[in-house]
Amino acid sequence: MRFAIKTRPEHTTWQQLRDVWIAADEFEIFESAWHWDHFYPLTGDMAGPNLEAWTTLAALAQATQRIRIGCQVNGMIYRHPAVTANMAATTDIISGGRLELGLGAGWNEMETTAYGIELYGLKERFDRFDEGMQAIVALLTEKVANFDGKYIKLTDAYCEPKAVQTPHPPIAIGGKGPKRTLRAVARWAQHWNVIVANPEEWKPLKDILVKHCEDVGRDVNDITCSVNVRIDPDEPLDTAVAAAAAYGEAGVDMVVLNLPLDAPPSVLEPLAKAVAPLA
């Protein structure tokens, strides 16, 4: 089993976030580090601080040396896909080829209402997501990209310089929608991340992904399957380790360990030791 960490950029400072990622960079058991793409906190005071995803990700790319970096996940509706493609290419260059390109359709009505960003109905949102995926892949892989969709159009469009990773940074799609999200994972993703309650909820979703992969002619084993396990500061680490072990037995490839809010860098050494027997 492989392991990653995830930090919450809410109710914290840049210095605290940076120091945890730098510390995680020292422990090889942690393959990657992730945060989220929101403009408001998701817990506590909604008027509190929440660091923006892409600017912090670029800075964290510069602050670290080894660990892969990503966001679970960037909301497609927040930025034009061409802008996202350019940001991804540049961040991959800054990191020396360590970016994991996390993408999702978006869902946060509170943020979109506050900022005047159109959320769209569920069908249109996923139609836009599908077109956005095609546009992003085209921009990251083709010298000159053209795309004529219903919502997204590219005309002799450039995205230069290209990312370090070829054909593009691995795409991580987050979510568990059986029809649209998992079909998108089968079509474009190298990594699927989902938040579920237990392995029993995860297993039927994996079966659906297998079917979608068969439909599009992909080997599901080419897709890293990850879940998130929350580290509760009020419980012993054994609780999270047992949860990770259960997911591993169910067939999950990677467990993303969600660190407590304001966790200091010192939490990483005992966490690394606790999960090491499962690696």
Sequence and secondary structure as in RCSB ss.txt:
>XXXX:A:sequence
MRFAIKTRPEHTTWQQLRDVWIAADEFEIFESAWHWDHFYPLTGDMAGPNLEAWTTLAALAQATQRIRIGCQVNG
MIYRHPAVTANMAATTDIISGGRLELGLGAGWNEMETTAYGIELYGLKERFDRFDEGMQAIVALLTEKVANFDGK
YIKLTDAYCEPKAVQTPHPPIAIGGKGPKRTLRAVARWAQHWNVIVANPEEWKPLKDILVKHCEDVGRDVNDITC
SVNVRIDPDEPLDTAVAAAAAYGEAGVDMVVLNLPLDAPPSVLEPLAKAVAPLA
>XXXX:A:secstr
 EEEEE   BSS HHHHHHHHHHHTT TTEEEEEE   SS SSS TTS B  HHHHHHHHHHH SSSEEEETTEE
GGGS HHHHHHHHHHHHHHHTS EEEEEE    HHHHHHHT     HHHHHHHHHHHHHHHHHHHH SSEEEE S
S EEEEE   S  SSSSSS EEEE   TTTHHHHHHHH SEEEE  SSHHHHHHHHHHHHHHHHHHT  GGGSEE
EEEEE  TTS HHHHHHHHHHHHHHT SEEEEE  TT  GGGHHHHHHHHGGG 
